[in-house]
Amino acid sequence: MQLRPRVVAPRGEARSDTEIVFDLAYRLGLGAHFWDGDMEAAYRYQLQPSGVSLEALRAQPGGVRVPLQTR
């Protein structure tokens, strides 16, 4: 599992798809369903079942190995 930061800064007013979706949800009154615009909180929520923290991914830019079980 790997956290991939931006390689280059966005030009002009360009934003990631995630930023656009979170901002749109907030403006439509759906912010509570999108962690009130806090993308890091969303990442933490998505990572929770894996047992890997956002901080661990940041500390290991090359990635973290997670044992997988086939069902």
Distance bins in CASP14 RR format, pairs under 12 A and 6 or more apart:
PFRMAT RR
TARGET T0000
AUTHOR 0000-0000-0000
RMODE 2
METHOD distances of the structure
MODEL  1
1 43 0 0 0 0 0 1 0 0 0 0 0
1 46 0 0 0 0 0 1 0 0 0 0 0
1 47 1 0 0 1 0 0 0 0 0 0 0
1 49 0 0 0 0 0 1 0 0 0 0 0
1 50 1 0 0 1 0 0 0 0 0 0 0
1 51 0 0 0 0 1 0 0 0 0 0 0
1 52 1 0 1 0 0 0 0 0 0 0 0
1 53 0 0 0 0 0 1 0 0 0 0 0
1 54 0 0 0 0 0 1 0 0 0 0 0
1 56 0 0 0 0 1 0 0 0 0 0 0
1 57 1 0 0 1 0 0 0 0 0 0 0
1 60 0 0 0 0 1 0 0 0 0 0 0
1 62 0 0 0 0 1 0 0 0 0 0 0
1 63 1 0 0 1 0 0 0 0 0 0 0
1 64 1 0 1 0 0 0 0 0 0 0 0
1 65 1 0 0 1 0 0 0 0 0 0 0
1 66 1 0 1 0 0 0 0 0 0 0 0
1 67 0 0 0 0 0 1 0 0 0 0 0
1 68 0 0 0 0 0 1 0 0 0 0 0
2 47 0 0 0 0 0 1 0 0 0 0 0
2 52 0 0 0 0 0 1 0 0 0 0 0
2 56 0 0 0 0 0 1 0 0 0 0 0
2 57 1 0 0 1 0 0 0 0 0 0 0
2 58 0 0 0 0 0 1 0 0 0 0 0
2 60 0 0 0 0 1 0 0 0 0 0 0
2 61 1 0 0 1 0 0 0 0 0 0 0
2 62 1 0 1 0 0 0 0 0 0 0 0
2 63 1 0 1 0 0 0 0 0 0 0 0
2 64 1 0 0 1 0 0 0 0 0 0 0
2 65 0 0 0 0 0 1 0 0 0 0 0
2 66 0 0 0 0 0 1 0 0 0 0 0
3 39 0 0 0 0 0 1 0 0 0 0 0
3 40 0 0 0 0 0 1 0 0 0 0 0
3 43 0 0 0 0 1 0 0 0 0 0 0
3 44 0 0 0 0 0 1 0 0 0 0 0
3 46 0 0 0 0 0 1 0 0 0 0 0
3 47 0 0 0 0 1 0 0 0 0 0 0
3 52 0 0 0 0 1 0 0 0 0 0 0
3 53 0 0 0 0 0 1 0 0 0 0 0
3 54 1 0 0 1 0 0 0 0 0 0 0
3 55 0 0 0 0 1 0 0 0 0 0 0
3 56 0 0 0 0 1 0 0 0 0 0 0
3 57 1 1 0 0 0 0 0 0 0 0 0
3 58 1 0 0 1 0 0 0 0 0 0 0
3 59 0 0 0 0 1 0 0 0 0 0 0
3 60 0 0 0 0 1 0 0 0 0 0 0
3 61 1 0 0 1 0 0 0 0 0 0 0
3 62 0 0 0 0 1 0 0 0 0 0 0
3 63 1 0 0 1 0 0 0 0 0 0 0
3 64 0 0 0 0 1 0 0 0 0 0 0
4 16 0 0 0 0 0 1 0 0 0 0 0
4 43 0 0 0 0 0 1 0 0 0 0 0
4 57 0 0 0 0 1 0 0 0 0 0 0
4 58 0 0 0 0 0 1 0 0 0 0 0
4 61 0 0 0 0 1 0 0 0 0 0 0
4 62 0 0 0 0 1 0 0 0 0 0 0
4 63 0 0 0 0 1 0 0 0 0 0 0
5 16 0 0 0 0 0 1 0 0 0 0 0
5 54 0 0 0 0 0 1 0 0 0 0 0
5 57 0 0 0 0 0 1 0 0 0 0 0
5 58 0 0 0 0 1 0 0 0 0 0 0
5 61 0 0 0 0 1 0 0 0 0 0 0
5 62 0 0 0 0 0 1 0 0 0 0 0
6 14 0 0 0 0 0 1 0 0 0 0 0
6 15 0 0 0 0 0 1 0 0 0 0 0
6 16 0 0 0 0 1 0 0 0 0 0 0
6 18 0 0 0 0 0 1 0 0 0 0 0
6 19 0 0 0 0 0 1 0 0 0 0 0
8 14 0 0 0 0 0 1 0 0 0 0 0
9 15 0 0 0 0 0 1 0 0 0 0 0
9 16 0 0 0 0 0 1 0 0 0 0 0
10 16 1 0 0 1 0 0 0 0 0 0 0
10 17 0 0 0 0 0 1 0 0 0 0 0
10 19 0 0 0 0 1 0 0 0 0 0 0
10 20 0 0 0 0 0 1 0 0 0 0 0
13 19 0 0 0 0 0 1 0 0 0 0 0
13 20 0 0 0 0 0 1 0 0 0 0 0
13 23 0 0 0 0 0 1 0 0 0 0 0
14 20 0 0 0 0 1 0 0 0 0 0 0
15 21 0 0 0 0 1 0 0 0 0 0 0
15 22 0 0 0 0 1 0 0 0 0 0 0
15 23 1 0 0 1 0 0 0 0 0 0 0
15 24 0 0 0 0 0 1 0 0 0 0 0
15 39 0 0 0 0 0 1 0 0 0 0 0
16 22 0 0 0 0 1 0 0 0 0 0 0
16 23 0 0 0 0 0 1 0 0 0 0 0
16 39 0 0 0 0 1 0 0 0 0 0 0
17 23 0 0 0 0 0 1 0 0 0 0 0
17 24 0 0 0 0 0 1 0 0 0 0 0
17 39 0 0 0 0 0 1 0 0 0 0 0
18 24 0 0 0 0 0 1 0 0 0 0 0
18 25 0 0 0 0 0 1 0 0 0 0 0
18 34 0 0 0 0 1 0 0 0 0 0 0
18 35 0 0 0 0 0 1 0 0 0 0 0
18 37 0 0 0 0 1 0 0 0 0 0 0
18 38 0 0 0 0 0 1 0 0 0 0 0
18 39 1 0 1 0 0 0 0 0 0 0 0
18 40 0 0 0 0 0 1 0 0 0 0 0
18 42 0 0 0 0 1 0 0 0 0 0 0
18 43 0 0 0 0 1 0 0 0 0 0 0
18 46 0 0 0 0 0 1 0 0 0 0 0
19 25 0 0 0 0 0 1 0 0 0 0 0
19 26 0 0 0 0 0 1 0 0 0 0 0
19 34 0 0 0 0 0 1 0 0 0 0 0
19 37 0 0 0 0 1 0 0 0 0 0 0
19 38 0 0 0 0 0 1 0 0 0 0 0
19 39 1 0 0 1 0 0 0 0 0 0 0
19 42 0 0 0 0 0 1 0 0 0 0 0
20 26 0 0 0 0 0 1 0 0 0 0 0
20 27 0 0 0 0 0 1 0 0 0 0 0
20 34 0 0 0 0 0 1 0 0 0 0 0
20 37 0 0 0 0 0 1 0 0 0 0 0
20 39 0 0 0 0 0 1 0 0 0 0 0
21 27 0 0 0 0 0 1 0 0 0 0 0
21 28 0 0 0 0 0 1 0 0 0 0 0
21 30 0 0 0 0 0 1 0 0 0 0 0
21 31 0 0 0 0 0 1 0 0 0 0 0
21 33 0 0 0 0 0 1 0 0 0 0 0
21 34 1 0 0 1 0 0 0 0 0 0 0
21 35 0 0 0 0 0 1 0 0 0 0 0
21 37 0 0 0 0 1 0 0 0 0 0 0
21 39 0 0 0 0 1 0 0 0 0 0 0
21 42 0 0 0 0 0 1 0 0 0 0 0
22 28 0 0 0 0 0 1 0 0 0 0 0
22 29 0 0 0 0 0 1 0 0 0 0 0
22 30 0 0 0 0 1 0 0 0 0 0 0
22 31 1 0 0 1 0 0 0 0 0 0 0
22 32 0 0 0 0 0 1 0 0 0 0 0
22 33 0 0 0 0 0 1 0 0 0 0 0
22 34 1 0 1 0 0 0 0 0 0 0 0
22 35 1 0 0 1 0 0 0 0 0 0 0
22 36 0 0 0 0 1 0 0 0 0 0 0
22 37 1 0 1 0 0 0 0 0 0 0 0
22 38 0 0 0 0 1 0 0 0 0 0 0
22 39 1 0 0 1 0 0 0 0 0 0 0
22 40 0 0 0 0 0 1 0 0 0 0 0
22 41 0 0 0 0 0 1 0 0 0 0 0
22 42 1 0 0 1 0 0 0 0 0 0 0
22 43 0 0 0 0 0 1 0 0 0 0 0
23 29 0 0 0 0 0 1 0 0 0 0 0
23 30 0 0 0 0 0 1 0 0 0 0 0
23 31 0 0 0 0 1 0 0 0 0 0 0
23 34 0 0 0 0 1 0 0 0 0 0 0
23 36 0 0 0 0 0 1 0 0 0 0 0
23 37 1 0 0 1 0 0 0 0 0 0 0
23 38 0 0 0 0 0 1 0 0 0 0 0
23 39 0 0 0 0 0 1 0 0 0 0 0
24 30 0 0 0 0 1 0 0 0 0 0 0
24 31 0 0 0 0 1 0 0 0 0 0 0
24 33 0 0 0 0 0 1 0 0 0 0 0
24 34 0 0 0 0 1 0 0 0 0 0 0
24 37 0 0 0 0 0 1 0 0 0 0 0
25 31 1 0 1 0 0 0 0 0 0 0 0
25 32 0 0 0 0 1 0 0 0 0 0 0
25 33 1 0 0 1 0 0 0 0 0 0 0
25 34 1 0 1 0 0 0 0 0 0 0 0
25 35 0 0 0 0 1 0 0 0 0 0 0
25 36 0 0 0 0 1 0 0 0 0 0 0
25 37 1 0 0 1 0 0 0 0 0 0 0
25 38 0 0 0 0 0 1 0 0 0 0 0
25 39 0 0 0 0 0 1 0 0 0 0 0
25 42 0 0 0 0 0 1 0 0 0 0 0
26 32 0 0 0 0 1 0 0 0 0 0 0
26 33 0 0 0 0 1 0 0 0 0 0 0
26 34 1 0 0 1 0 0 0 0 0 0 0
26 35 0 0 0 0 0 1 0 0 0 0 0
26 36 1 0 0 1 0 0 0 0 0 0 0
26 37 1 0 1 0 0 0 0 0 0 0 0
26 38 0 0 0 0 0 1 0 0 0 0 0
26 39 0 0 0 0 0 1 0 0 0 0 0
27 34 0 0 0 0 0 1 0 0 0 0 0
27 37 0 0 0 0 0 1 0 0 0 0 0
28 34 0 0 0 0 1 0 0 0 0 0 0
29 36 0 0 0 0 0 1 0 0 0 0 0
29 37 0 0 0 0 0 1 0 0 0 0 0
30 36 0 0 0 0 0 1 0 0 0 0 0
30 37 0 0 0 0 0 1 0 0 0 0 0
31 37 1 0 0 1 0 0 0 0 0 0 0
31 38 0 0 0 0 1 0 0 0 0 0 0
31 41 0 0 0 0 0 1 0 0 0 0 0
31 42 0 0 0 0 0 1 0 0 0 0 0
32 38 0 0 0 0 0 1 0 0 0 0 0
32 41 0 0 0 0 0 1 0 0 0 0 0
33 42 0 0 0 0 0 1 0 0 0 0 0
33 45 0 0 0 0 0 1 0 0 0 0 0
34 41 0 0 0 0 1 0 0 0 0 0 0
34 42 1 0 0 1 0 0 0 0 0 0 0
34 45 0 0 0 0 0 1 0 0 0 0 0
35 41 1 1 0 0 0 0 0 0 0 0 0
35 42 1 0 1 0 0 0 0 0 0 0 0
35 43 0 0 0 0 1 0 0 0 0 0 0
35 44 0 0 0 0 1 0 0 0 0 0 0
35 45 1 0 0 1 0 0 0 0 0 0 0
35 46 0 0 0 0 0 1 0 0 0 0 0
36 42 0 0 0 0 1 0 0 0 0 0 0
37 43 0 0 0 0 0 1 0 0 0 0 0
38 44 0 0 0 0 1 0 0 0 0 0 0
38 45 0 0 0 0 1 0 0 0 0 0 0
38 54 0 0 0 0 0 1 0 0 0 0 0
39 45 0 0 0 0 0 1 0 0 0 0 0
39 46 0 0 0 0 0 1 0 0 0 0 0
39 54 0 0 0 0 0 1 0 0 0 0 0
40 46 0 0 0 0 0 1 0 0 0 0 0
40 47 0 0 0 0 0 1 0 0 0 0 0
40 53 0 0 0 0 0 1 0 0 0 0 0
40 54 1 0 0 1 0 0 0 0 0 0 0
40 55 0 0 0 0 0 1 0 0 0 0 0
40 57 0 0 0 0 0 1 0 0 0 0 0
40 58 0 0 0 0 0 1 0 0 0 0 0
41 47 0 0 0 0 0 1 0 0 0 0 0
41 48 0 0 0 0 0 1 0 0 0 0 0
41 54 0 0 0 0 1 0 0 0 0 0 0
42 48 0 0 0 0 0 1 0 0 0 0 0
42 54 0 0 0 0 0 1 0 0 0 0 0
43 50 0 0 0 0 0 1 0 0 0 0 0
43 52 0 0 0 0 0 1 0 0 0 0 0
43 53 0 0 0 0 1 0 0 0 0 0 0
43 54 1 0 1 0 0 0 0 0 0 0 0
43 55 0 0 0 0 0 1 0 0 0 0 0
43 56 0 0 0 0 0 1 0 0 0 0 0
43 57 0 0 0 0 1 0 0 0 0 0 0
43 58 0 0 0 0 0 1 0 0 0 0 0
44 50 0 0 0 0 0 1 0 0 0 0 0
44 51 0 0 0 0 0 1 0 0 0 0 0
44 52 0 0 0 0 0 1 0 0 0 0 0
44 53 1 0 0 1 0 0 0 0 0 0 0
44 54 1 0 1 0 0 0 0 0 0 0 0
44 55 0 0 0 0 1 0 0 0 0 0 0
44 56 0 0 0 0 0 1 0 0 0 0 0
44 57 0 0 0 0 0 1 0 0 0 0 0
44 58 0 0 0 0 0 1 0 0 0 0 0
45 53 0 0 0 0 0 1 0 0 0 0 0
45 54 0 0 0 0 0 1 0 0 0 0 0
46 52 0 0 0 0 0 1 0 0 0 0 0
46 53 0 0 0 0 0 1 0 0 0 0 0
46 54 0 0 0 0 1 0 0 0 0 0 0
46 57 0 0 0 0 0 1 0 0 0 0 0
47 53 1 0 0 1 0 0 0 0 0 0 0
47 54 1 0 0 1 0 0 0 0 0 0 0
47 55 0 0 0 0 0 1 0 0 0 0 0
47 56 0 0 0 0 1 0 0 0 0 0 0
47 57 1 0 0 1 0 0 0 0 0 0 0
47 58 0 0 0 0 0 1 0 0 0 0 0
47 64 0 0 0 0 0 1 0 0 0 0 0
47 66 0 0 0 0 1 0 0 0 0 0 0
48 54 0 0 0 0 0 1 0 0 0 0 0
49 66 0 0 0 0 0 1 0 0 0 0 0
50 56 0 0 0 0 0 1 0 0 0 0 0
50 57 0 0 0 0 0 1 0 0 0 0 0
50 64 0 0 0 0 1 0 0 0 0 0 0
50 65 0 0 0 0 0 1 0 0 0 0 0
50 66 1 0 1 0 0 0 0 0 0 0 0
50 67 0 0 0 0 0 1 0 0 0 0 0
50 68 0 0 0 0 1 0 0 0 0 0 0
50 69 0 0 0 0 0 1 0 0 0 0 0
51 57 0 0 0 0 0 1 0 0 0 0 0
51 64 0 0 0 0 1 0 0 0 0 0 0
51 66 1 0 0 1 0 0 0 0 0 0 0
51 67 0 0 0 0 0 1 0 0 0 0 0
52 58 0 0 0 0 0 1 0 0 0 0 0
52 59 0 0 0 0 0 1 0 0 0 0 0
52 60 0 0 0 0 1 0 0 0 0 0 0
52 63 0 0 0 0 1 0 0 0 0 0 0
52 64 1 0 1 0 0 0 0 0 0 0 0
52 65 0 0 0 0 1 0 0 0 0 0 0
52 66 1 0 0 1 0 0 0 0 0 0 0
52 67 0 0 0 0 0 1 0 0 0 0 0
53 59 0 0 0 0 1 0 0 0 0 0 0
53 60 0 0 0 0 0 1 0 0 0 0 0
53 64 0 0 0 0 1 0 0 0 0 0 0
53 66 0 0 0 0 0 1 0 0 0 0 0
54 60 0 0 0 0 0 1 0 0 0 0 0
54 64 0 0 0 0 0 1 0 0 0 0 0
55 64 0 0 0 0 0 1 0 0 0 0 0
56 62 0 0 0 0 0 1 0 0 0 0 0
56 63 0 0 0 0 1 0 0 0 0 0 0
56 64 1 0 1 0 0 0 0 0 0 0 0
56 65 0 0 0 0 0 1 0 0 0 0 0
56 66 0 0 0 0 0 1 0 0 0 0 0
57 63 1 0 0 1 0 0 0 0 0 0 0
57 64 1 0 0 1 0 0 0 0 0 0 0
57 65 0 0 0 0 0 1 0 0 0 0 0
57 66 0 0 0 0 0 1 0 0 0 0 0
58 64 0 0 0 0 0 1 0 0 0 0 0
60 66 0 0 0 0 0 1 0 0 0 0 0
END
